[in-house]
Each structure stands twice: as structure tokens, then as C-alpha cells.
Amino acid sequence: MSSRPGILTIDPILPFMRERLEQSFELHPYTTPEDLQRFAPSIRGITTGGASGVPAKVMNALPNLEVISVNGVGTDRIDLQEAKRRNIRVATTQNTLTEDVADMAVVLMMTVMRDVVNNDRFVRAGSWPHSPLPLSRSLTKKRVGIAGFGHIGQAIAKRISAFEMDVAYFNSHAKPDTSYRFEPDLKSLAEWCDVLVLAVSGGQRSANMIDNDILTALGKDGFLINIARGTVVDENALLDALKEKRIAGAGLDVFQNEPDINPAFFSLTNTVLQAHQASATVETRKAMGNLVVDNLIVYFADGTLLTPVV
């Protein structure tokens, strides 16, 4: 039995993370609950991703678990109340992915509004000499509503202000340190804006908050951008709205049941789809991976965390 702390790796880890972790810890990849029983008592820490979290059956199977280091900012798939009860510390990679995620929101907005994907297909198909293209939509001076105004929401607002866009935001409370307008009612925000950008946290409180009523309020000229969580959107309502052209389009980086998303999205030409890639740059994933490792090293050195949630 190794004297080094055992770490359960729920998601695959990058080679540089493995190299660093193996210098201080005994690593055990998660396979099945049955296999976990063999080494469960030795596990004192977990690495996981925001989308995977820590299933309850895994947390319950680890009597000596002390710390969870999340490669991401989402904690909606970790029972934080149970973690507090058991004095299990939780850390995320907060503040490392803000800029890239905000960039992706702008990329999706520009791509779907300017019809970039369909134009690319049009050119590649050799159709340019033979057919006209429909006009796309301008970004300049459009009204953008941002649902969720934490670090990412505020970074999005900063970027789109360069397009002279008018910004308002919906949040659990007003932010006193910003000049952007606070709108306490999500439906009112959707009625007002041309583009609704989702940057809220996942979890029960935000589940399916974008429903048929909100999409109807957004209207036939409105666009939806989601870089938050797939669970935030009622996907059946969204698919109906897109098929029936009750909204103009959507740029989506996240989905319910990803990566096995609803195939009804594939045939829609008024969408731009990404495979949960908002933070997927070399620079950000390296920073995230190092912070995951650093949180574990610091915790087992002195019991603290660099970026604690619990």
C-alpha cells in the first residue's frame, strides 16, 4: 500500500497533469463502482470535470475522501451540501477560463447572426456563381440581454460593448459596481433584447429557465446564445421555436445529454453548434490543468485551497 494520498481521476487527465500528479499521489482512474471498491479506502482526493462532477454513489463509496478538485467552474453535479456535512473541500478552476468562454459567446453570436456557417457551405458547394444569398443580421447597436452576470457575463458585456451594443442583464441581484442596466425579470429582458446570452450557473435553480414563454418573448427576430449549461434550456421548446422560426437562430456550445445530443439539432440551418468548446484552447486548458493539480498539492501540504468553493 502506497503512503502517498490516493487520487481518483473521474475524467481523463492531460499528460502534463498526470506527470505532475504522479510525483505526489497514487492515481486511480475511475471505471466502475465495482472496481472502485478495491481501492476506495485509499482515496483521499478526486479530480473531475464540471460536466461529470462526482456521482453520489462515488462520493458515498469513499469513506476517507477529503478534497475534490474540479477542472472547470461548474459544481452543479457535486452535492455541495453533502460535501459540507462530511467536511470535504471543493475547489474549481475559477478565473482561468473567463476570457475564453466570453470569447466563445461573441464568436457564436457573430457566427449565427452573420450566417457564417451557411455561407461557408454555400461557397464550398460552388453555388456562389449561380445563386444569391439571403442577407444576414448586423450586430452593431443591437440590444443584448445577458442572463447571469458573474465574471463571465461581465466579460461578455465588455466585449460586445465594442460593437456599440446596448447591454442589460438579469441576475440574482444587481451588481453595484457596473454601469449596465439590471433587469430583475427574465421575461422582460427577453422581450427587450435582440440577443439573449446565457451565462448562468447550472443546477436546480436554473433548470429549464429558458422555456417556451421566454423564447416567445425573445421573438422571431431574436437569437439565443448558450455558453452556460445545457440544463438551462428546455430543449424541446427550443427545437420547436427554431423549426417554426419563432426565434431567428441559436448559437449553442452546451446541450442536455451531451455528448449524445438530440439529433434534431443537426438539420437546423439557423443554428451554430459547438461541442462544449468554450474553454478549449491550449492556453486555458493548460492553466486549468495546472490549477487542478496545484489545489491538490496545496491542500495536502497545509490543508488550504487556492480557489475554494467549499
N, C-alpha and C positions, 0 to 999 in steps of 0.2 A: 504494500500500500504506500503510495507516494505521500510525502509530508507536505507537498505543495497543495494549495487550495484547488479543489476540483471546480471546473467551469463547464457548464452545459451550454453548447452552442446550438441554438434552435434554428437560426438561419445560417446558410453558408457564409463563411467569412473570407475576406480577401487575403491573398498570400502574405502581404506585409503585416496584416493584423495577426495572422496565425504565428508568424515568426516572432513577433513581439510577445504575444500571449504565452507561447511555449517556453519563453525564458523564465516565466514566473509561476505558471499554472499548469495543471494537468487538464487537458482539454478532452471533452466527451461530446461528440456530435449527437444530437437528438434524432432518434429513428422512430421507435415505437414505445408506447407506455410499458410494454412487457420488457423490452430491452433496458429501459431506464431503471427498472427495479434492481438490476445487477450492481449499479454503482450509485444509486440515489443517495445513500448516506454520506458519500464523499463530496457531494455537490454543495458548494457554498456560494456560487455565483452563477449568473446566467448572462449570455449575450443573445440579443434577439433584435428583430426589426419592428418598426411601428406597426406594420401590417400584420405580422404574425403574433406579436405580443407574447404573453405567457398563458396558455390554456389553464383553466382551473385545475384540471386533472394533473397537470405537470407541477404546478405550484404545490398542490396538496401532497404530491408524492415525494417532496423534498423536505425532510424534517430539519435539515441544517442550513437551509437557504438564508443568505444574509443580504445579498445585493443583486439587483437586476440592472444591467447597462444596456440601454436601448439605442440602436443605430437608427435614429430618426427622432421626431418630436412627438409622435402620436403615442398616447398611453391608453387609448380607449379599449384596447384588448388586453389590458392588465387590470386586475382587481385591486385598485389602489387602497380601498378600504381594508381588504384582507391583508395587503402588504403592511399597512399601518398597524393593524392589530398584531401582526407577527413581528413587527419591528424590522421588516425587510426594506432596505433602502432602494430607491429607484432613481436612476439618472437617465437623461436623454442627451441628444447632441444639439440642444437648443443653441441658437445664434450662429450655427455653422452653415445652415442651408437656406437662410432667409433670402439672400440675394438671388441665388439661382432659381428658387421657387417663384419669387416675384418676377424674374425674367421670363419664366415659362408662362405665367399668366398673361404677360404682354405679348409673347410670341403667339399664343393660342388666339388671343383677341385679334391681333393683326392678321393672322393666317386665315381665320374663318371669315372675318369681315371683308378682307380684300380678296377672298376666294382663291388663295394661292394654290391649294392642293388641286382643285379642279382645273385651274389654269395650267398647271404643270402637266396634268394628264392630257389636256387639250393639245398642248404643244407636242408632247411625245407621240401622240396618236397621228401627227401630221395633219391636223384639222385646221391649222391656222390659215392656210391659203384659201380655204373653201367655206368657212363658216364664221359668223360673227359670235362674239362672246357677250353674255349679259354683263351689265355694269355691276361693280361691287360697291361696297359702302365705305365712306370716308370715316376716319377716326377723329379728325380734328373737330373740336368743340362739341363732341358728343357728351352725353351725361352718363357717368359711370357710378353705379352703386356697388359698394364693397361690403359684403356680409362677413363680419369678423375683422376686427381692427387691432389685432396684435402686431407683432413685429412684421409679419409677412404682409398683412393688409396695409400697413403704413408704408412699407417698401413699394408695394404696387401703386399706391396713391402718388408717391413721389415720382415714380417713373411716368405714369400716364399724364401727370400734370404738364409734362413737356409737350404733349400733343394739344395743349390748351383745353383739355377735357375738364368738365365740371364734375367734381367728386363729392359724394355724400356717403356716409357709412352707417351700417347697422351693427350694434354691438350690445353686449350685456349691460354696458354702462358707457356714458360719454367719456371721451378722453380729453381732459382739460388742457393738455399740452399740444393740441393740434388745432389748426385753423379750419379744417374740413368740417362740413356740416354733419351733425349727428342726427340720424333718423331712427327713433325708437321703435318704429313699426315696419317690419319687413315687407309687408304687402304694399305699404305706401312707398317704400323705397323702390320696389319693383315697378310700380305704376309710373314713377317719376323717371326712371333711368332708361337709357338705350342699351346698356350692357350691365348685366348683373354678374359680379365676380364673387365666387365663393372661397373664403379663406378662413372659415370657422373650424374649430376643433371637432373631431368625431365624438361618438358616444351617444348615449340615450337622449340627451337633451337636444341634440341637433338632428337626430334620425328623421329622415324624410321631411325635413323642414321646407324643402323645395318641392311643393306638391302642385296639384292642378290649379289651385287658386293663385299661387304665386306665379306660375307660368302664364296663366291667363292675364294676370296683372302686367306681366312683362310685355306681352302683346306680340303681334305679328311682325313688328319691326325690331324686336328685341333679341339680344344674344345672351346666352348663358355660358360662363366660363367657370370650370371647376378644377381647382388645384388643391382642394381640401381633402375630403374623403368621399368615396362613393356612397356611403351610407347617408350622406346629407340629402341626397336626391331620390325622390320616388321615381325610379327608372321607367316604370310602366307609363306614368303620367308624362315623363319627358319624351319617351319614344312616340307616344300618341301626338304630343304637341309638335314634334319635329316632322312626323309623317304628314300631319294635317296642315303644316305650315302655319300653326298658331303662334310659333315663335320663328324668328328668321334663321337661327342656327345655334350651334353649340360647339365649344372647344373643351374637350374633356381629357384630363390626364388620369383620372381615377374613376373607378366603377364599383358597383356592387359585385360580389363574387369574383373579383379579379384573381387570377388572370383569365378565368373561364367566363368571359363577359357574354352578355346577351347578344347572340349573332344578329339580331335585328338592327344593331347599330351599323353593321358592315355595308349595307346597301344604301345608307343615307348619304346623299351628296351635300347636305347642309351641315355636316359635322366635320371636325378635325379631331382625330383620336390619337392619344399617346399612351404608352404602356407604363404609366406611373413613373415618368422620367424627369419630373421637375427638379430633383436634386442630383440627377445622374450626370454629373460632369466629373472629370478626372480630379479637378481641384477640390471640389466639395466632398466627394466620396472619400478622398484621402484624409481630409480634415475630420470628417465624421468618424472614420475608422480609427484614427489616432485618438480621438476623444473617448470613444468607447473603451479603448484599451487603457487610456490614462485614468479614467474614472475607476476602473477596477484596481489598477496599481496603487492609486492614492488611497482607495478605501482599505485595502488590505495592509497598507503601510501605517495609516493613522486613524482609520475609521471615518474619514470625511469623503465628500464627493465634490468634484469640480462644478458640476451642473445638476444639482439635486432637484427632484420633483417631490419625492417623499424622503 
